[in-house]
């Protein structure tokens, strides 16, 4: 077979000295480099699993017999053009695969007397909120999400025509065979006689169906029942990389393999054998402002050396305690320990309204008692002692509908940790926040008269839940939160044709932009009301959960201008300073700190804003930050990208402000991975997804979802 190949000269340019004209070709250069890296991995017998650049070596597979699982260690790779050149980014990956075939799982269900309909619902649930079966094929390691199971079809009855390439005669011919013969001719796989009547799995892809044989497929992801079992998930941690040095050494092993590659030699390319050495900055811890003691270091609050800025008063019978009679002693202990813990915060705890039911495992008894005995006009907060956490969603939804903030604790927790003061201290902190009172006030000198907006997204069941949060006070300690939902595009309703990726992303960008614009207007209205007139001089918007590079580019080009129009049209002459910052927690970068030969995690407050970044402009720039303390495995930096900026803050001031906002999350003592409004946005979206509720707007100023 002869193929004519035409090569056309386009441009010649230096990677280190690019012009505006040459930048248009960088995507092609990076795509070429990524393909070369992929060929090198194939050269070393790695297999790509799924569509993402994740590569695994089956010979390194580790069996986990206790749970019928296999652990496949591997790598993720990406090639990026950064400030200091083109870099290969490598990180470690771990995939857990069920060692049993899908046919084994079907037979087990049949032994448990599942009907065909039950088996179908188990693997392909009708509810969009439930995840469908995802499988990996044994013969080519491809991953598919299953859309149907056909019990009236089998490998011996499904006949189709396909193109067969004869490796001996080098000829192509059409063959009409059943699936069993196809697998033998194509992959050399024989299906046992007893398995020829097994059903077929169906995947709807584009305008055709793909049929898979269950005995040749394995479950490619852990089941929901497995991931919800904390004991099992803890056991799996032993099979993952537990410290930075292990990860560092394993990445180094791959880089060493890259030094012996015929593919790279053929292209005249070389991959630098050493890790990139970069200089980072270490930011100081946050400070808090205490009315009596002035400005204090964060450690004073961490060590309980400071009273709450606005301690709550749980006055007699203005809060309620709902419990079962078997938990009577635990309920009394709860009030006693809350009273003891409250002294360190300046909180006042008086006796609650006691609401007793008969059983702590009966959801309806909780609902009936709350409906009958709780007066939303009088009761400020309800604490519920539960026998089982599965009871929480509907009880929580009822209290939210009533407009009453609530706090839940398991009776088992009270039994096991009934004297652990820390449990009740955390309980009081959440209650303090839910009643719109400040725990502490941060020292944020560059954020005076500023409104901070945070967003995050949860996708579930064909819908996208957009959590939004905006600060309402000068101290950035009170918040307005909201959750909005939109459908994710799949097909055009008129033509039923599949949308392209670009069309889907355009629809998503427009829908989310509309939601954000409405929220910004509401946030400004509430800020003005809360502060009795003044509007913020500065607005900082942290957009977390956006998606990949193409979605980010669409948002940048479409949303920012529309949000600016909403802000500037809010009031005549209003034109505040605005910073738009994209937040990405899911970067594959890893930063290691090496000292005296030891490889460690960088400390909280580590910032990298040169060399490996994309942009080092004065007004628009990006940086990587490790705000949190990584106690397990390797610290993962967060990527902050300032894409629009009219603020007077310089880069160093914005980095410092961003880091210190990570301390402002009341549900954790210390810095978290993102600024607090982003986390509150994530929590309200998670809350809505888990409980299948639309949050009550009456509680929009209470952090009721914590």
C-alpha positions as CSV (number, residue, x, y, z in Angstrom):
1,X,0.0,0.0,0.0
2,X,1.5,3.3,-1.1
3,X,0.7,6.6,0.7
4,X,1.5,10.0,-0.7
5,X,2.6,12.4,2.0
6,X,2.7,16.2,1.4
7,X,4.8,18.2,3.8
8,X,4.3,22.0,3.7
9,X,6.6,24.5,5.3
10,X,4.8,26.8,7.8
11,X,7.3,28.5,10.0
12,X,10.5,28.2,11.9
13,X,10.9,29.7,15.4
14,X,12.7,29.4,18.6
15,X,10.8,28.1,21.6
16,X,12.6,30.6,23.8
17,X,12.0,33.6,21.6
18,X,8.4,33.4,20.4
19,X,6.6,36.0,18.3
20,X,2.9,36.7,18.2
21,X,2.9,34.9,14.8
22,X,4.7,31.8,16.1
23,X,2.5,31.3,19.1
24,X,-0.4,30.1,16.9
25,X,1.7,27.0,16.2
26,X,2.4,26.2,19.9
27,X,-0.6,23.9,20.2
28,X,0.7,21.8,17.3
29,X,4.2,21.6,18.9
30,X,2.8,20.5,22.2
31,X,0.5,18.0,20.6
32,X,3.5,16.6,18.7
33,X,5.5,16.4,21.9
34,X,2.7,14.7,23.8
35,X,2.4,12.1,21.1
36,X,6.1,11.4,21.2
37,X,5.9,10.9,25.0
38,X,2.9,8.5,24.4
39,X,5.0,6.5,21.9
40,X,7.9,6.3,24.4
41,X,5.5,4.9,27.0
42,X,4.1,2.4,24.5
43,X,7.7,1.5,23.7
44,X,8.1,0.5,27.4
45,X,4.9,-1.6,27.3
46,X,2.7,0.9,29.1
47,X,-1.0,0.9,28.2
48,X,-3.3,4.0,28.1
49,X,-6.5,3.4,30.1
50,X,-9.3,5.8,29.3
51,X,-9.2,9.0,27.2
52,X,-7.0,10.9,29.6
53,X,-3.2,10.6,29.4
54,X,-3.0,8.0,32.1
55,X,-0.6,5.0,31.4
56,X,-0.3,1.8,33.3
57,X,2.0,-1.2,33.3
58,X,0.0,-4.4,33.7
59,X,3.2,-6.3,34.8
60,X,3.3,-4.1,37.9
61,X,-0.2,-5.0,38.9
62,X,-0.7,-5.9,42.6
63,X,-3.5,-8.2,43.6
64,X,-5.7,-7.3,46.7
65,X,-7.3,-10.6,47.4
66,X,-9.2,-9.4,50.5
67,X,-11.4,-7.3,48.3
68,X,-11.1,-9.1,44.9
69,X,-9.3,-6.1,43.5
70,X,-6.2,-5.3,41.4
71,X,-4.1,-2.2,42.0
72,X,-2.5,-0.9,38.8
73,X,0.3,1.7,39.4
74,X,0.9,4.1,36.6
75,X,1.6,7.7,35.5
76,X,-0.1,10.7,34.2
77,X,1.8,12.9,31.7
78,X,1.3,16.2,30.0
79,X,3.5,18.6,28.0
80,X,3.2,22.3,28.7
81,X,4.7,25.5,27.4
82,X,5.6,27.5,30.5
83,X,7.5,30.7,31.1
84,X,10.9,29.0,31.1
85,X,10.3,26.6,28.2
86,X,8.6,23.3,27.4
87,X,8.2,21.0,30.3
88,X,7.1,17.4,30.7
89,X,4.9,17.1,33.7
90,X,4.7,13.6,35.3
91,X,2.7,12.4,38.2
92,X,1.9,9.0,39.7
93,X,-1.5,7.4,39.2
94,X,-3.2,4.5,40.9
95,X,-6.2,2.6,39.5
96,X,-8.2,-0.1,41.3
97,X,-10.0,-2.6,39.1
98,X,-12.3,-5.4,40.2
99,X,-10.6,-8.7,39.5
100,X,-13.9,-10.4,38.9
101,X,-15.4,-10.3,35.5
102,X,-18.8,-8.6,35.0
103,X,-20.2,-12.1,34.2
104,X,-19.0,-13.2,37.7
105,X,-20.9,-10.3,39.2
106,X,-24.0,-11.2,37.2
107,X,-23.9,-14.8,38.4
108,X,-23.5,-13.7,42.0
109,X,-26.6,-11.5,41.7
110,X,-28.5,-14.4,40.1
111,X,-27.5,-16.6,43.1
112,X,-29.0,-13.9,45.3
113,X,-32.3,-14.3,43.3
114,X,-32.0,-11.1,41.4
115,X,-34.3,-11.1,38.4
116,X,-33.1,-9.9,35.0
117,X,-34.8,-6.5,35.6
118,X,-33.2,-6.3,39.1
119,X,-29.7,-7.0,37.5
120,X,-30.4,-4.3,34.8
121,X,-31.4,-1.8,37.5
122,X,-28.3,-2.7,39.6
123,X,-25.9,-1.9,36.8
124,X,-27.9,0.6,34.8
125,X,-30.1,2.5,37.2
126,X,-32.9,4.6,35.8
127,X,-32.1,7.5,38.2
128,X,-29.7,9.9,36.8
129,X,-28.4,10.5,40.3
130,X,-27.0,7.0,40.4
131,X,-23.8,6.1,38.6
132,X,-23.9,3.5,35.8
133,X,-21.5,0.6,35.5
134,X,-18.1,1.5,34.1
135,X,-16.1,-1.3,32.6
136,X,-12.6,-2.0,31.3
137,X,-12.1,-4.5,28.5
138,X,-9.5,-7.2,29.0
139,X,-8.3,-7.3,25.4
140,X,-7.6,-3.6,24.7
141,X,-7.9,-1.9,28.1
142,X,-10.6,0.5,26.9
143,X,-13.1,2.0,29.3
144,X,-16.9,2.2,28.6
145,X,-19.9,3.4,30.5
146,X,-22.7,0.8,30.1
147,X,-26.1,2.1,28.8
148,X,-28.0,-1.2,28.6
149,X,-27.8,-5.0,29.2
150,X,-29.4,-7.2,26.6
151,X,-30.5,-10.6,28.0
152,X,-32.0,-11.6,24.7
153,X,-28.6,-11.4,22.9
154,X,-25.5,-13.4,23.4
155,X,-22.0,-13.9,21.9
156,X,-23.2,-16.7,19.7
157,X,-26.5,-15.0,18.5
158,X,-25.2,-11.5,17.7
159,X,-23.9,-11.7,14.1
160,X,-22.4,-8.7,12.3
161,X,-20.1,-7.8,9.4
162,X,-16.7,-6.4,10.0
163,X,-13.4,-5.7,8.1
164,X,-10.8,-8.4,8.7
165,X,-7.1,-7.8,7.9
166,X,-5.2,-11.1,7.3
167,X,-1.7,-10.7,8.7
168,X,-0.4,-13.5,6.4
169,X,-1.8,-12.4,3.0
170,X,-1.9,-8.7,4.0
171,X,-5.4,-8.4,2.5
172,X,-8.5,-6.8,3.8
173,X,-11.8,-8.7,3.5
174,X,-15.4,-8.5,4.9
175,X,-16.3,-11.2,7.4
176,X,-19.8,-12.0,8.8
177,X,-19.4,-13.8,12.1
178,X,-20.9,-14.0,15.6
179,X,-19.1,-12.2,18.5
180,X,-17.5,-15.4,19.8
181,X,-15.7,-16.0,16.5
182,X,-14.9,-12.3,16.1
183,X,-13.0,-12.3,19.5
184,X,-11.1,-15.4,18.4
185,X,-10.1,-14.0,15.0
186,X,-9.4,-10.4,16.2
187,X,-7.8,-11.0,19.6
188,X,-7.1,-14.8,19.8
189,X,-9.6,-15.1,22.7
190,X,-11.7,-18.2,23.1
191,X,-15.0,-18.0,25.0
192,X,-15.8,-21.1,27.0
193,X,-18.7,-23.2,25.8
194,X,-20.7,-22.6,29.1
195,X,-20.4,-18.8,28.7
196,X,-21.7,-18.6,25.1
197,X,-25.3,-17.8,26.3
198,X,-24.3,-14.8,28.6
199,X,-26.0,-11.5,27.9
200,X,-24.3,-8.6,26.2
201,X,-23.5,-5.1,27.5
202,X,-24.5,-2.2,25.3
203,X,-22.8,1.2,24.9
204,X,-24.6,3.9,22.9
205,X,-21.8,5.8,21.1
206,X,-22.5,8.4,18.5
207,X,-25.0,6.8,16.0
208,X,-24.1,3.2,16.7
209,X,-24.2,0.6,19.5
210,X,-21.1,-1.1,20.8
211,X,-21.6,-4.6,22.2
212,X,-19.4,-6.0,24.9
213,X,-19.1,-9.5,26.4
214,X,-19.4,-9.5,30.2
215,X,-16.8,-12.3,30.8
216,X,-14.2,-10.1,29.0
217,X,-14.9,-7.0,31.1
218,X,-14.1,-5.9,34.6
219,X,-15.6,-3.1,36.7
220,X,-13.2,-0.2,36.2
221,X,-14.2,1.8,39.3
222,X,-14.9,1.1,42.9
223,X,-18.6,0.7,43.7
224,X,-20.5,3.3,45.8
225,X,-20.9,0.8,48.6
226,X,-17.1,0.3,48.7
227,X,-16.2,4.0,48.6
228,X,-18.7,4.8,51.4
229,X,-17.0,2.3,53.7
230,X,-14.3,4.3,55.5
231,X,-12.6,1.1,56.8
232,X,-12.2,-0.4,53.3
233,X,-10.9,2.9,51.8
234,X,-8.4,3.2,54.7
235,X,-7.1,-0.3,53.8
236,X,-6.5,0.8,50.2
237,X,-4.3,3.7,51.4
238,X,-1.6,1.1,52.1
239,X,-1.4,0.4,48.3
240,X,-1.0,4.1,47.4
241,X,2.0,6.3,47.8
242,X,2.1,7.4,51.4
243,X,4.8,10.0,51.4
244,X,6.6,12.5,49.1
245,X,9.8,10.5,48.8
246,X,8.0,7.4,47.4
247,X,6.3,9.6,44.8
248,X,9.6,11.3,44.0
249,X,11.4,8.0,43.5
250,X,8.7,6.5,41.3
251,X,8.6,9.5,39.0
252,X,12.4,9.3,38.8
253,X,12.1,5.6,37.8
254,X,10.1,6.6,34.7
255,X,12.4,9.5,33.8
256,X,15.3,7.0,33.9
257,X,13.4,4.8,31.5
258,X,13.0,7.8,29.2
259,X,16.8,8.1,28.9
260,X,16.9,4.8,27.0
261,X,14.4,5.3,24.2
262,X,14.7,4.5,20.5
263,X,11.7,6.7,19.8
264,X,13.3,9.8,21.3
265,X,16.6,9.0,19.6
266,X,14.7,8.7,16.3
267,X,13.4,12.2,16.6
268,X,16.6,13.6,18.0
269,X,15.0,14.5,21.2
270,X,16.1,14.2,24.8
271,X,14.2,14.5,28.1
272,X,16.2,16.2,30.9
273,X,17.0,13.5,33.5
274,X,16.7,15.9,36.5
275,X,13.7,17.5,38.1
276,X,13.2,21.2,37.4
277,X,14.8,23.2,40.3
278,X,12.7,26.3,41.1
279,X,12.8,29.0,43.8
280,X,9.6,29.4,45.9
281,X,8.4,31.9,48.5
282,X,7.2,31.2,52.0
283,X,4.3,33.4,53.1
284,X,3.8,34.2,56.8
285,X,0.8,32.7,58.8
286,X,-2.4,34.8,59.1
287,X,-3.1,37.2,61.9
288,X,-6.4,37.8,63.7
289,X,-7.7,40.9,65.2
290,X,-8.9,40.8,68.8
291,X,-10.8,43.7,70.3
292,X,-9.1,43.4,73.6
293,X,-5.6,42.1,72.7
294,X,-5.1,43.7,69.3
295,X,-3.4,41.9,66.4
296,X,-2.4,38.3,67.3
297,X,-0.8,35.4,65.4
298,X,-3.0,32.6,64.2
299,X,-1.5,30.3,66.8
300,X,-3.2,32.2,69.6
301,X,-6.6,31.1,68.1
302,X,-5.3,27.6,67.3
303,X,-4.3,27.2,70.9
304,X,-7.7,28.5,72.2
305,X,-6.1,31.7,73.5
306,X,-8.8,33.9,72.1
307,X,-12.5,34.2,72.8
308,X,-14.9,34.2,69.9
309,X,-15.4,37.6,68.3
310,X,-19.2,37.3,68.6
311,X,-20.0,34.4,70.9
312,X,-23.5,33.0,70.7
313,X,-26.0,32.8,73.6
314,X,-28.0,29.6,73.7
315,X,-30.6,30.9,76.0
316,X,-33.0,28.7,77.9
317,X,-35.3,26.8,75.5
318,X,-34.4,29.0,72.4
319,X,-32.6,25.9,71.1
320,X,-33.9,22.4,71.0
321,X,-32.3,19.0,71.5
322,X,-34.0,16.0,69.8
323,X,-33.0,12.5,71.0
324,X,-34.3,9.0,71.6
325,X,-35.0,7.7,75.1
326,X,-32.2,5.2,74.8
327,X,-29.8,8.2,74.2
328,X,-31.1,10.0,77.3
329,X,-27.7,9.8,79.2
330,X,-25.8,10.8,76.0
331,X,-28.1,13.8,75.5
332,X,-27.5,15.0,79.0
333,X,-23.7,14.5,78.6
334,X,-23.9,16.5,75.4
335,X,-25.3,19.5,77.1
336,X,-22.8,19.1,80.0
337,X,-19.8,18.9,77.6
338,X,-21.0,21.8,75.5
339,X,-21.3,23.9,78.6
340,X,-17.7,22.9,79.6
341,X,-16.3,23.6,76.1
342,X,-18.2,26.9,75.8
343,X,-16.1,28.6,78.5
344,X,-13.1,28.7,76.3
345,X,-15.0,30.6,73.6
346,X,-17.1,33.0,75.7
347,X,-20.3,31.2,74.6
348,X,-23.2,30.9,77.0
349,X,-25.1,27.6,77.1
350,X,-28.4,27.2,79.0
351,X,-30.8,24.3,79.1
352,X,-32.4,23.4,75.8
353,X,-36.0,22.4,74.9
354,X,-35.8,18.6,75.3
355,X,-37.7,16.7,72.6
356,X,-37.7,12.9,73.3
357,X,-38.7,10.1,70.9
358,X,-38.9,6.4,71.3
359,X,-36.5,5.0,68.7
360,X,-33.2,6.5,67.3
361,X,-33.5,4.5,64.0
362,X,-37.0,5.7,63.1
363,X,-37.0,8.6,60.7
364,X,-40.7,9.2,60.9
365,X,-40.6,9.6,64.7
366,X,-38.0,12.4,64.3
367,X,-40.1,14.1,61.6
368,X,-43.3,13.9,63.7
369,X,-41.7,15.2,66.8
370,X,-40.0,18.1,65.1
371,X,-43.2,19.0,63.3
372,X,-45.2,18.9,66.5
373,X,-42.8,20.5,69.0
374,X,-40.5,22.9,67.2
375,X,-41.7,26.5,66.7
376,X,-39.7,28.2,63.9
377,X,-40.7,31.5,65.2
378,X,-39.1,30.9,68.6
379,X,-36.5,28.1,68.2
380,X,-33.2,29.5,66.9
381,X,-31.4,26.1,66.4
382,X,-32.1,22.4,66.7
383,X,-29.5,19.8,67.7
384,X,-30.4,16.2,66.6
385,X,-28.9,13.0,68.1
386,X,-29.2,10.4,65.4
387,X,-28.9,6.6,65.6
388,X,-27.9,6.3,61.9
389,X,-26.5,8.9,59.5
390,X,-28.8,7.7,56.7
391,X,-31.7,9.3,58.5
392,X,-30.2,12.8,58.2
393,X,-31.1,13.9,54.7
394,X,-34.9,14.1,55.2
395,X,-34.7,15.4,58.7
396,X,-32.3,18.1,57.7
397,X,-34.5,19.0,54.7
398,X,-37.5,19.4,57.0
399,X,-35.7,21.7,59.3
400,X,-34.3,23.7,56.4
401,X,-37.8,24.0,55.0
402,X,-38.9,25.3,58.4
403,X,-36.1,27.9,58.2
404,X,-34.3,26.6,61.3
405,X,-30.6,26.0,61.4
406,X,-29.7,22.5,62.6
407,X,-26.8,20.5,63.9
408,X,-26.5,16.7,63.8
409,X,-24.4,14.2,65.8
410,X,-24.5,10.4,65.9
411,X,-25.3,8.7,69.2
412,X,-22.4,6.3,68.5
413,X,-20.0,9.4,68.4
414,X,-21.4,10.5,71.8
415,X,-20.9,7.0,73.2
416,X,-17.3,6.7,71.9
417,X,-16.1,10.3,72.4
418,X,-18.5,11.5,75.1
419,X,-15.6,13.1,77.1
420,X,-13.5,14.4,74.2
421,X,-13.7,18.2,74.6
422,X,-12.5,18.8,71.0
423,X,-15.7,17.1,69.6
424,X,-17.9,19.6,71.5
425,X,-15.7,22.5,70.7
426,X,-16.1,21.9,67.0
427,X,-19.8,21.5,67.5
428,X,-20.0,24.9,69.1
429,X,-18.0,26.5,66.4
430,X,-20.4,25.3,63.7
431,X,-23.4,26.4,65.8
432,X,-21.8,29.8,66.3
433,X,-21.4,30.2,62.5
434,X,-24.9,28.9,61.7
435,X,-26.3,31.6,64.0
436,X,-24.5,34.3,61.9
437,X,-21.9,35.1,64.6
438,X,-18.2,35.6,64.0
439,X,-15.7,33.1,65.4
440,X,-12.8,35.5,64.7
441,X,-11.8,38.4,62.4
442,X,-8.8,38.1,60.1
443,X,-6.3,40.8,59.5
444,X,-6.7,41.5,55.8
445,X,-5.3,45.0,55.2
446,X,-5.5,44.7,51.4
447,X,-9.2,43.7,51.4
448,X,-10.8,46.6,53.2
449,X,-14.2,47.5,51.7
450,X,-14.0,44.4,49.6
451,X,-16.6,41.8,48.6
452,X,-15.1,38.3,48.0
453,X,-17.1,36.0,45.8
454,X,-16.4,32.2,45.5
455,X,-17.9,29.6,43.3
456,X,-17.7,25.9,42.8
457,X,-19.5,23.2,40.9
458,X,-20.8,19.7,41.5
459,X,-22.0,17.6,38.5
460,X,-24.5,14.9,39.3
461,X,-27.1,13.0,37.2
462,X,-27.0,15.1,34.1
463,X,-27.2,18.3,36.1
464,X,-24.7,20.9,37.2
465,X,-25.1,22.4,40.7
466,X,-23.4,25.8,41.0
467,X,-22.6,26.8,44.5
468,X,-22.0,30.6,45.1
469,X,-20.9,32.6,48.1
470,X,-20.2,36.3,48.7
471,X,-18.9,38.0,51.8
472,X,-21.2,40.6,53.3
473,X,-19.1,42.4,55.9
474,X,-16.0,44.5,56.2
475,X,-14.3,41.7,58.2
476,X,-15.2,39.1,55.5
477,X,-16.8,37.0,58.2
478,X,-20.5,36.9,57.2
479,X,-21.7,35.4,53.9
480,X,-24.6,35.2,51.5
481,X,-24.8,31.8,49.8
482,X,-26.9,30.3,47.1
483,X,-27.1,27.1,44.9
484,X,-28.4,27.2,41.3
485,X,-28.8,24.3,39.0
486,X,-28.8,23.8,35.2
487,X,-29.0,20.8,32.9
488,X,-25.9,19.6,31.3
489,X,-26.3,19.5,27.5
490,X,-26.2,16.0,25.9
491,X,-28.4,16.1,22.8
492,X,-30.2,18.9,20.8
493,X,-33.9,18.5,21.6
494,X,-35.0,19.2,18.0
495,X,-32.6,17.1,16.0
496,X,-31.5,14.5,18.6
497,X,-28.0,14.8,17.2
498,X,-25.1,14.7,19.5
499,X,-23.5,18.0,20.2
500,X,-19.8,18.6,19.7
501,X,-17.6,19.3,22.7
502,X,-17.3,22.9,21.6
503,X,-21.1,23.3,21.3
504,X,-21.6,21.7,24.8
505,X,-19.0,24.0,26.4
506,X,-20.6,27.1,24.8
507,X,-24.0,26.2,26.2
508,X,-22.5,25.5,29.7
509,X,-20.6,28.7,29.6
510,X,-23.7,30.8,28.7
511,X,-25.9,29.1,31.4
512,X,-23.3,29.5,34.1
513,X,-22.7,33.1,33.1
514,X,-26.4,33.8,33.5
515,X,-26.4,32.3,37.0
516,X,-23.3,34.2,38.1
517,X,-24.6,37.5,36.8
518,X,-27.9,37.1,38.8
519,X,-25.9,36.1,41.9
520,X,-23.6,39.1,41.6
521,X,-26.5,41.5,41.5
522,X,-28.2,39.8,44.5
523,X,-24.9,39.9,46.4
524,X,-24.5,43.6,45.8
525,X,-28.1,44.3,46.9
526,X,-27.5,42.3,50.1
527,X,-24.1,43.9,50.8
528,X,-25.7,47.3,50.4
529,X,-28.5,46.4,52.8
530,X,-26.2,44.7,55.3
531,X,-23.8,47.8,55.4
532,X,-26.7,50.3,55.4
533,X,-25.8,51.9,52.1
534,X,-22.1,51.6,51.0
535,X,-21.1,49.3,48.2
536,X,-17.7,47.5,48.1
537,X,-14.8,49.5,46.6
538,X,-13.3,46.3,45.4
539,X,-14.7,42.9,44.2
540,X,-12.6,39.7,44.1
541,X,-14.1,36.8,42.2
542,X,-12.6,33.3,42.7
543,X,-14.0,31.0,40.1
544,X,-13.3,27.4,41.2
545,X,-14.6,24.3,39.4
546,X,-14.6,25.8,35.9
547,X,-13.2,22.8,34.0
548,X,-10.4,22.4,31.4
549,X,-8.5,24.9,29.3
550,X,-11.1,25.3,26.6
551,X,-13.9,26.0,29.2
552,X,-11.6,28.5,30.9
553,X,-11.0,30.3,27.7
554,X,-14.7,30.5,26.9
555,X,-15.5,31.8,30.3
556,X,-12.7,34.4,30.0
557,X,-14.0,35.6,26.7
558,X,-17.7,35.5,27.5
559,X,-18.5,35.8,31.2
560,X,-16.1,38.5,32.5
561,X,-17.5,41.3,30.3
562,X,-21.1,40.5,31.2
563,X,-20.3,40.4,34.9
564,X,-18.6,43.8,34.6
565,X,-21.7,45.1,32.9
566,X,-23.9,43.9,35.8
567,X,-21.6,45.5,38.4
568,X,-21.3,48.8,36.6
569,X,-25.0,49.0,35.9
570,X,-26.0,48.3,39.5
571,X,-25.8,52.0,40.4
572,X,-25.1,55.1,38.4
573,X,-21.4,55.9,38.6
574,X,-20.5,52.7,40.3
575,X,-17.2,51.3,39.0
576,X,-15.3,49.3,41.7
577,X,-11.9,47.6,41.2
578,X,-12.4,44.0,40.1
579,X,-10.1,40.9,40.2
580,X,-11.2,37.8,38.3
581,X,-9.2,34.8,39.4
582,X,-9.6,31.2,38.2
583,X,-8.9,28.5,40.8
584,X,-7.9,25.0,39.8
585,X,-7.4,22.4,42.6
586,X,-7.0,19.5,40.2
587,X,-3.6,20.2,38.7
588,X,-1.2,17.4,38.2
589,X,1.8,19.4,39.3
590,X,3.7,18.2,42.4
591,X,6.2,20.3,44.3
592,X,8.9,18.7,46.5
593,X,11.1,20.3,49.1
594,X,14.5,18.8,49.3
595,X,16.8,19.4,52.2
596,X,19.9,17.4,53.3
597,X,19.0,14.7,50.8
598,X,15.4,14.2,52.3
599,X,12.4,14.8,50.1
600,X,9.5,16.5,52.0
601,X,6.2,18.3,51.4
602,X,6.6,22.1,51.2
603,X,5.2,24.0,54.2
604,X,1.8,25.8,54.1
605,X,2.1,29.2,52.5
606,X,4.6,28.0,49.8
607,X,4.1,30.0,46.6
608,X,5.7,29.5,43.2
609,X,5.2,32.4,40.9
610,X,8.1,32.2,38.4
611,X,9.7,29.7,36.0
612,X,6.9,27.1,35.8
613,X,4.0,29.6,35.5
614,X,2.3,30.7,32.3
615,X,2.2,34.4,32.8
616,X,4.2,36.9,34.8
617,X,2.5,40.2,33.9
618,X,1.9,43.1,36.2
619,X,-1.9,42.9,36.2
620,X,-2.5,39.4,34.9
621,X,-0.4,36.5,36.2
622,X,-0.7,33.1,37.7
623,X,0.9,31.2,40.6
624,X,0.9,27.9,42.4
625,X,0.3,27.8,46.1
626,X,0.2,25.1,48.8
627,X,-2.0,26.8,51.4
628,X,-2.7,23.7,53.5
629,X,-0.7,21.3,55.5
630,X,-0.6,17.9,53.8
631,X,-0.6,15.2,56.6
632,X,-1.1,12.3,54.2
633,X,0.8,11.6,50.9
634,X,2.1,14.4,48.7
635,X,0.9,18.0,48.8
636,X,-0.9,19.1,45.7
637,X,-0.6,22.8,44.9
638,X,-3.6,24.9,43.8
639,X,-3.2,27.0,40.6
640,X,-4.5,30.6,40.8
641,X,-4.8,32.5,37.6
642,X,-5.6,36.2,37.6
643,X,-7.2,36.8,34.2
644,X,-8.7,40.2,34.7
645,X,-7.5,42.9,37.2
646,X,-8.2,46.6,37.8
647,X,-7.1,46.4,41.4
648,X,-4.4,48.5,43.0
649,X,-3.0,45.4,44.7
650,X,0.3,44.1,43.4
651,X,1.0,40.4,42.9
652,X,2.6,39.9,46.3
653,X,-0.3,41.5,48.1
654,X,-2.9,39.4,46.2
655,X,-0.9,36.2,47.0
656,X,-0.8,37.1,50.7
657,X,-4.5,38.0,50.8
658,X,-5.4,34.7,49.0
659,X,-3.4,32.6,51.4
660,X,-4.9,34.3,54.5
661,X,-8.4,33.8,53.1
662,X,-7.7,30.1,53.3
663,X,-7.7,30.5,57.1
664,X,-11.2,32.0,57.1
665,X,-13.1,28.7,56.9
666,X,-14.8,28.2,60.3
667,X,-15.1,24.4,60.0
668,X,-11.4,23.8,60.2
669,X,-8.7,25.2,62.5
670,X,-6.0,26.2,60.0
671,X,-5.6,27.0,56.3
672,X,-7.6,24.9,53.8
673,X,-6.8,24.5,50.0
674,X,-8.9,27.4,48.7
675,X,-10.2,30.8,49.9
676,X,-13.1,30.3,52.3
677,X,-15.9,31.5,50.0
678,X,-14.9,28.8,47.4
679,X,-15.2,26.2,50.1
680,X,-18.6,27.5,51.3
681,X,-19.8,27.4,47.7
682,X,-18.6,23.8,47.4
683,X,-20.3,22.8,50.6
684,X,-23.7,24.3,49.7
685,X,-23.5,22.5,46.3
686,X,-22.5,19.2,48.0
687,X,-25.3,19.6,50.5
688,X,-27.9,20.1,47.7
689,X,-26.5,17.1,45.8
690,X,-26.4,14.7,48.8
691,X,-29.8,15.7,50.2
692,X,-31.5,16.4,46.9
693,X,-32.9,19.7,48.1
694,X,-32.9,23.3,47.0
695,X,-31.6,25.4,50.0
696,X,-34.1,27.6,51.8
697,X,-33.5,31.2,50.8
698,X,-34.4,32.2,54.4
699,X,-31.2,30.6,55.5
700,X,-29.0,32.2,52.8
701,X,-27.1,34.2,55.5
702,X,-26.6,31.2,57.8
703,X,-23.9,28.7,57.0
704,X,-26.6,26.1,57.6
705,X,-25.1,23.5,55.3
706,X,-22.0,22.9,57.4
